[in-house]
Amino acid sequence: MNGEVECSVCHAKVPVPPAVSKAYDSHRSTVSSRQRALNVLLVSGDCVLAGLQPMLVYMSKVDGKFKFSPISVNFLTEITKIIFAIVMLFIQARHLKVGDKPFFTVSIFMQAARNNVLLAVPAFLYAINNYLKFIMQLYFNPASVKMLSNLKVLVIAVLLKMIMRRRFSIIQWEALALLLIGISVNQLKSLPEGSSALGLPVAAGAYLYTLFFVTVPALASVYNEKALKSQFDTSIYLQNLFLYGYGAIFNFLGLVITAIIQGPSSFNILEGHSKATMFLICNNAAQGILSSFFFKYADTILKKYSSTIATIFTGVASAVLFGHTLTINFVLGISIVIVSMHQYLSNQIKDEVPSSKVEMAEAHDHSRKEPSYVNVPDSVASEAKHRHGSDERQPLLPV
């Protein structure tokens, strides 16, 4: 049975959310205070890194333009992450326990590469998204870019429901709608005027880039989470090595295509870089590494909400450093976003899934051996006998 379990009372087929992987289901069933502490550390680190990123991009502009190739920054970022992954693999290999599989045998490495080939999809999408981050800075100030990135949360929620069969309560959907309202309040009258992009009026061009800026990374994040968790037993540093390797290849192809179009002189990946871009490369690399821990050990929604918190840091810092005005729209918008985040996180549905079919069978056999001596009305019994798992809080409306 794929995605169904037989009821022990009426023998009806009851749908069960499909497992991402047995190893991940086992990890999820043993969430402890250590996991919650890890989530706090992940959110804290991401707030700082995500908050700094748009400001470093803004500082990298000269006379409102980039003197360097954004693709070169992304390529150097991928190389930095590859070096980090290799160093961590060597450290991890030196501390292998008895019975653990070694990383550096050809057969195991090739098998892991085949099992994690799905990581090529988010790597390609990230290569596009990292370029869009620079383009967005030409139309919006850093605080606005960070607020617009929060639109990804709603798209990610829809993709998680479609691709990974994630369940959300009605209140959570309302919280996401409230998030959109908060972002809209902040973005009132924020588009610049008087220039053009792609032959379109700047407002239309900015909206077009925003559409790609929201959908592309949302797809990348969901596929990244799916790929990492589907091979949960594989070392995260080995998975990162594959992900960043694919990313480096795609960005290198981008450099080659740019050189073909603009001439060989544009292939100089170090041209136009400054101290700000070096800090930007390090920040992007650290943010990418931290994101992989979100996707494997937490979830994509938590990652995006942590980026929402970073909006406050970005807004205040850009006002102090660059003189950008914090409008009443920004203050009201971020207040609504914070309320939305609290509403979403405080109304999560526990989605406990048996980690294997064997556990389903054991629970089924055990329940069949226990006779029932209490007579209850048919309407109550028919509702209660199909409840599975320990979570008794069910949404009032179907989700």
C-alpha positions as CSV (number, residue, x, y, z in Angstrom):
1,M,0.0,0.0,0.0
2,N,1.5,3.3,-1.0
3,G,0.2,6.2,1.1
4,E,-2.6,4.2,2.7
5,V,-3.1,2.1,5.8
6,E,-5.9,-0.3,6.6
7,C,-8.2,0.7,9.5
8,S,-8.2,-2.0,12.2
9,V,-11.9,-1.6,12.9
10,C,-13.6,-1.4,9.5
11,H,-10.7,-2.4,7.3
12,A,-11.2,0.7,5.1
13,K,-8.2,2.3,3.3
14,V,-7.2,5.4,5.2
15,P,-4.7,7.8,3.4
16,V,-1.4,8.4,5.1
17,P,0.9,11.2,4.0
18,P,3.8,9.6,2.0
19,A,7.1,9.4,3.7
20,V,10.1,11.4,2.4
21,S,12.4,8.6,3.6
22,K,12.5,6.1,6.4
23,A,15.6,7.7,7.9
24,Y,14.0,11.1,8.0
25,D,10.8,9.8,9.5
26,S,12.8,8.2,12.3
27,H,14.6,11.5,12.9
28,R,11.3,13.4,12.9
29,S,9.8,11.0,15.4
30,T,12.6,11.7,17.9
31,V,12.5,15.6,17.9
32,S,13.9,16.8,21.2
33,S,15.0,19.9,23.0
34,R,18.3,19.6,21.0
35,Q,16.3,19.9,17.8
36,R,14.5,23.0,19.1
37,A,17.8,24.5,20.2
38,L,19.2,23.8,16.7
39,N,16.2,25.6,15.2
40,V,16.9,28.7,17.3
41,L,20.5,28.7,16.3
42,L,19.6,28.3,12.6
43,V,17.1,31.2,12.7
44,S,19.5,33.5,14.6
45,G,22.3,32.8,12.2
46,D,20.1,33.2,9.1
47,C,18.7,36.5,10.4
48,V,22.2,38.0,10.5
49,L,23.4,36.6,7.2
50,A,20.2,37.2,5.3
51,G,20.0,40.7,6.7
52,L,23.5,41.6,5.6
53,Q,23.2,40.2,2.1
54,P,21.1,42.9,0.4
55,M,23.2,45.6,2.1
56,L,26.4,44.1,0.8
57,V,25.0,44.0,-2.6
58,Y,23.9,47.6,-2.3
59,M,27.5,48.6,-1.2
60,S,28.9,46.7,-4.2
61,K,27.2,49.1,-6.6
62,V,29.2,52.0,-8.1
63,D,27.1,54.9,-9.4
64,G,24.1,52.7,-9.3
65,K,25.7,49.9,-11.4
66,F,27.8,46.8,-10.9
67,K,31.4,47.0,-12.2
68,F,31.7,43.3,-11.9
69,S,29.9,40.3,-13.4
70,P,27.2,39.0,-10.9
71,I,27.7,35.5,-12.3
72,S,31.4,35.7,-11.3
73,V,30.3,36.4,-7.7
74,N,28.0,33.4,-7.8
75,F,30.7,31.2,-9.3
76,L,33.3,32.2,-6.6
77,T,30.6,31.7,-3.9
78,E,30.1,28.1,-5.2
79,I,33.8,27.5,-5.2
80,T,34.0,28.7,-1.6
81,K,31.2,26.4,-0.5
82,I,32.9,23.4,-2.3
83,I,36.1,24.0,-0.4
84,F,34.2,24.2,2.9
85,A,32.3,20.9,2.1
86,I,35.6,19.1,1.2
87,V,37.3,20.3,4.4
88,M,34.3,19.2,6.5
89,L,34.3,15.8,4.8
90,F,37.9,15.2,5.7
91,I,37.2,16.2,9.3
92,Q,34.1,13.9,9.4
93,A,36.1,11.1,7.8
94,R,38.7,11.3,10.6
95,H,36.0,10.8,13.2
96,L,34.1,7.9,11.7
97,K,32.8,5.4,14.2
98,V,33.3,1.6,13.9
99,G,30.9,0.3,11.3
100,D,30.3,3.6,9.5
101,K,30.8,3.7,5.8
102,P,33.9,5.6,4.5
103,F,33.2,8.6,2.2
104,F,36.2,8.4,-0.1
105,T,35.9,5.0,-1.8
106,V,35.0,5.3,-5.5
107,S,32.1,2.9,-5.3
108,I,30.4,4.7,-2.3
109,F,31.0,8.2,-3.8
110,M,29.6,7.2,-7.2
111,Q,26.6,5.5,-5.6
112,A,25.9,8.7,-3.5
113,A,26.3,10.8,-6.6
114,R,23.6,8.7,-8.4
115,N,21.3,8.8,-5.4
116,N,21.6,12.6,-5.1
117,V,21.3,13.5,-8.8
118,L,18.1,15.4,-8.0
119,L,20.2,18.1,-6.4
120,A,21.0,19.3,-10.0
121,V,17.5,20.7,-10.2
122,P,17.8,23.2,-7.2
123,A,21.4,23.9,-8.2
124,F,20.3,25.1,-11.6
125,L,17.4,27.2,-10.1
126,Y,19.7,28.7,-7.5
127,A,22.1,29.8,-10.3
128,I,19.3,31.7,-11.9
129,N,18.0,33.1,-8.5
130,N,21.5,34.3,-7.4
131,Y,21.7,36.4,-10.6
132,L,18.2,37.8,-10.0
133,K,19.2,39.0,-6.6
134,F,21.6,41.5,-8.2
135,I,19.0,42.6,-10.8
136,M,16.5,43.3,-8.0
137,Q,18.9,45.7,-6.3
138,L,18.7,47.9,-9.4
139,Y,15.0,48.5,-8.8
140,F,14.5,48.4,-5.0
141,N,16.3,49.4,-1.9
142,P,17.6,46.6,0.4
143,A,14.7,46.7,2.8
144,S,12.2,46.4,-0.1
145,V,14.1,43.5,-1.6
146,K,14.0,41.7,1.7
147,M,10.2,42.3,2.0
148,L,9.6,41.2,-1.5
149,S,11.5,37.9,-0.9
150,N,8.9,37.1,1.8
151,L,6.4,36.5,-1.0
152,K,8.2,33.2,-1.5
153,V,6.6,31.8,1.7
154,L,3.2,31.5,0.1
155,V,4.5,30.0,-3.1
156,I,6.6,27.5,-1.1
157,A,3.6,26.5,1.0
158,V,1.7,25.7,-2.2
159,L,4.6,23.7,-3.6
160,L,5.2,21.8,-0.4
161,K,1.5,20.8,-0.4
162,M,1.8,19.7,-4.1
163,I,5.2,18.1,-4.1
164,M,5.8,16.8,-0.6
165,R,2.2,16.5,0.5
166,R,2.8,18.8,3.5
167,R,-0.4,19.6,5.5
168,F,-1.4,23.1,6.7
169,S,-4.2,24.1,8.9
170,I,-6.7,26.8,7.9
171,I,-5.2,29.2,10.4
172,Q,-1.8,28.7,8.8
173,W,-3.2,29.5,5.4
174,E,-4.8,32.6,6.9
175,A,-1.4,33.5,8.4
176,L,0.2,33.3,4.9
177,A,-2.6,35.5,3.5
178,L,-1.9,38.0,6.3
179,L,1.8,37.9,5.3
180,L,0.9,39.0,1.8
181,I,-1.2,41.9,3.2
182,G,1.8,43.0,5.3
183,I,4.1,42.9,2.3
184,S,1.6,44.8,0.2
185,V,1.3,47.5,2.8
186,N,5.1,47.9,2.8
187,Q,5.4,48.1,-1.0
188,L,2.8,50.9,-1.6
189,K,4.4,53.5,-3.8
190,S,7.9,51.9,-3.6
191,L,8.6,51.3,-7.3
192,P,11.0,53.9,-8.9
193,E,10.0,55.8,-12.0
194,G,11.7,57.3,-14.9
195,S,13.8,54.5,-16.4
196,S,13.2,51.3,-18.3
197,A,14.1,47.6,-18.4
198,L,13.9,45.0,-21.2
199,G,12.1,47.7,-23.3
200,L,9.2,47.8,-20.7
201,P,8.3,50.6,-18.3
202,V,10.3,50.2,-15.2
203,A,7.2,49.2,-13.1
204,A,6.4,46.4,-15.5
205,G,10.0,45.3,-15.6
206,A,10.3,45.3,-11.9
207,Y,7.2,43.3,-11.5
208,L,8.5,40.8,-14.1
209,Y,11.7,40.4,-12.2
210,T,9.8,40.1,-9.0
211,L,7.7,37.2,-10.5
212,F,10.9,35.3,-11.3
213,F,12.5,36.4,-8.0
214,V,9.7,34.7,-6.1
215,T,8.9,31.5,-8.1
216,V,12.4,30.4,-9.0
217,P,13.9,30.2,-5.5
218,A,10.6,28.7,-4.1
219,L,11.0,25.8,-6.5
220,A,14.7,25.5,-5.7
221,S,14.0,25.4,-2.0
222,V,11.3,22.8,-2.2
223,Y,13.3,20.5,-4.5
224,N,16.4,21.0,-2.3
225,E,14.5,20.0,0.8
226,K,13.0,17.0,-1.0
227,A,16.4,15.9,-2.4
228,L,18.3,16.3,1.0
229,K,15.6,14.5,3.0
230,S,15.1,11.7,0.5
231,Q,18.7,10.7,1.2
232,F,18.7,11.5,4.9
233,D,21.4,8.9,5.7
234,T,23.9,10.6,3.4
235,S,26.3,13.0,5.0
236,I,25.0,16.6,4.6
237,Y,28.6,17.7,3.6
238,L,28.7,15.1,0.8
239,Q,25.3,16.2,-0.4
240,N,26.4,19.8,-0.3
241,L,29.5,18.9,-2.3
242,F,27.2,17.6,-5.1
243,L,24.9,20.6,-4.8
244,Y,27.7,23.1,-5.0
245,G,29.5,21.2,-7.7
246,Y,26.4,21.4,-9.9
247,G,26.0,25.1,-9.0
248,A,29.6,25.8,-10.0
249,I,29.1,24.1,-13.3
250,F,26.0,26.0,-14.1
251,N,27.6,29.4,-13.1
252,F,30.7,28.5,-15.2
253,L,28.5,27.9,-18.2
254,G,26.9,31.3,-17.5
255,L,30.4,32.9,-17.6
256,V,31.2,31.1,-20.9
257,I,27.9,32.2,-22.5
258,T,28.6,35.8,-21.3
259,A,32.1,35.7,-22.8
260,I,30.7,34.5,-26.1
261,I,28.2,37.3,-26.2
262,Q,30.3,40.2,-24.8
263,G,33.8,39.0,-25.8
264,P,36.7,37.2,-24.2
265,S,37.5,40.2,-22.0
266,S,34.4,39.6,-19.9
267,F,35.6,36.2,-18.8
268,N,37.9,37.8,-16.2
269,I,36.0,36.6,-13.1
270,L,38.1,38.9,-10.8
271,E,37.4,42.1,-12.7
272,G,35.7,44.9,-10.8
273,H,35.7,43.2,-7.4
274,S,36.2,45.2,-4.2
275,K,36.3,44.5,-0.5
276,A,32.6,44.7,-0.4
277,T,32.2,41.9,-3.0
278,M,34.7,39.7,-1.1
279,F,32.6,40.1,2.0
280,L,29.5,39.4,-0.1
281,I,31.0,36.2,-1.4
282,C,31.8,35.0,2.1
283,N,28.3,36.0,3.3
284,N,26.6,34.2,0.4
285,A,28.6,31.1,1.0
286,A,27.8,31.0,4.8
287,Q,24.1,31.7,4.0
288,G,24.1,28.8,1.5
289,I,25.7,26.4,3.9
290,L,23.3,27.4,6.7
291,S,20.3,26.9,4.3
292,S,21.3,23.3,3.7
293,F,20.9,22.6,7.4
294,F,17.5,24.2,7.4
295,F,16.3,22.1,4.5
296,K,17.6,18.8,5.9
297,Y,17.0,19.1,9.6
298,A,14.2,21.7,9.8
299,D,12.0,22.8,6.9
300,T,11.7,25.5,4.1
301,I,8.9,27.4,5.8
302,L,11.0,28.0,8.9
303,K,13.9,29.2,6.7
304,K,11.7,31.7,4.9
305,Y,10.1,33.0,8.1
306,S,13.6,33.5,9.6
307,S,14.4,35.6,6.5
308,T,11.3,37.6,7.4
309,I,12.7,38.4,10.8
310,A,15.9,39.6,9.0
311,T,13.7,42.3,7.3
312,I,13.8,44.3,10.6
313,F,17.6,44.1,10.7
314,T,17.9,45.1,7.0
315,G,15.5,48.0,7.3
316,V,17.0,49.5,10.4
317,A,20.6,49.0,9.2
318,S,19.9,50.4,5.7
319,A,18.3,53.5,7.3
320,V,21.4,54.0,9.6
321,L,24.1,53.3,7.0
322,F,22.5,54.6,3.7
323,G,20.0,57.1,4.9
324,H,17.0,55.2,3.6
325,T,13.8,56.3,5.3
326,L,11.7,53.9,7.4
327,T,8.2,54.9,6.3
328,I,5.0,54.2,8.2
329,N,4.2,51.7,5.5
330,F,7.3,49.7,6.4
331,V,6.5,49.8,10.2
332,L,2.9,48.7,9.6
333,G,3.9,46.1,7.1
334,I,6.6,44.5,9.3
335,S,4.2,44.5,12.3
336,I,1.6,42.5,10.2
337,V,4.3,40.1,9.1
338,I,5.4,39.4,12.7
339,V,1.8,38.7,13.7
340,S,1.5,36.4,10.7
341,M,4.6,34.5,11.7
342,H,3.4,34.0,15.3
343,Q,0.0,32.8,14.0
344,Y,1.6,30.4,11.6
345,L,4.1,28.8,13.9
346,S,1.7,28.5,16.8
347,N,-0.9,26.5,14.8
348,Q,1.2,23.8,13.2
349,I,-0.3,20.4,12.5
350,K,1.6,17.4,13.8
351,D,2.1,15.1,10.9
352,E,3.3,11.9,12.5
353,V,3.8,9.1,9.9
354,P,4.9,5.6,10.8
355,S,8.6,5.2,9.7
356,S,8.0,1.9,8.0
357,K,5.3,-0.5,6.8
358,V,6.5,-2.9,9.5
359,E,5.5,-0.5,12.2
360,M,2.1,0.0,10.5
361,A,1.6,-3.8,10.4
362,E,2.5,-4.2,14.1
363,A,0.2,-1.4,15.2
364,H,-2.6,-2.9,13.0
365,D,-2.1,-6.4,14.5
366,H,-1.9,-5.1,18.0
367,S,-5.1,-3.1,17.6
368,R,-7.0,-6.1,16.2
369,K,-6.2,-8.2,19.3
370,E,-7.8,-5.6,21.6
371,P,-11.6,-6.2,21.9
372,S,-14.0,-3.3,22.4
373,Y,-16.5,-3.5,25.2
374,V,-17.9,0.0,25.0
375,N,-20.9,0.8,22.8
376,V,-20.9,4.3,21.3
377,P,-23.2,5.9,18.8
378,D,-22.5,5.1,15.2
379,S,-21.9,8.8,14.3
380,V,-19.2,9.1,17.1
381,A,-17.6,5.8,16.3
382,S,-17.3,6.5,12.6
383,E,-15.5,9.8,13.3
384,A,-13.2,8.4,16.0
385,K,-12.1,5.2,14.4
386,H,-10.3,6.8,11.6
387,R,-8.1,9.1,13.7
388,H,-4.4,8.1,13.5
389,G,-1.4,9.6,15.3
390,S,-1.1,11.4,18.6
391,D,-2.2,14.8,17.4
392,E,-5.8,15.4,18.5
393,R,-6.0,18.9,17.1
394,Q,-7.8,18.6,13.8
395,P,-8.6,21.6,11.6
396,L,-12.3,22.5,11.5
397,L,-12.2,22.7,7.7
398,P,-10.5,20.4,5.2
399,V,-7.0,21.5,4.2
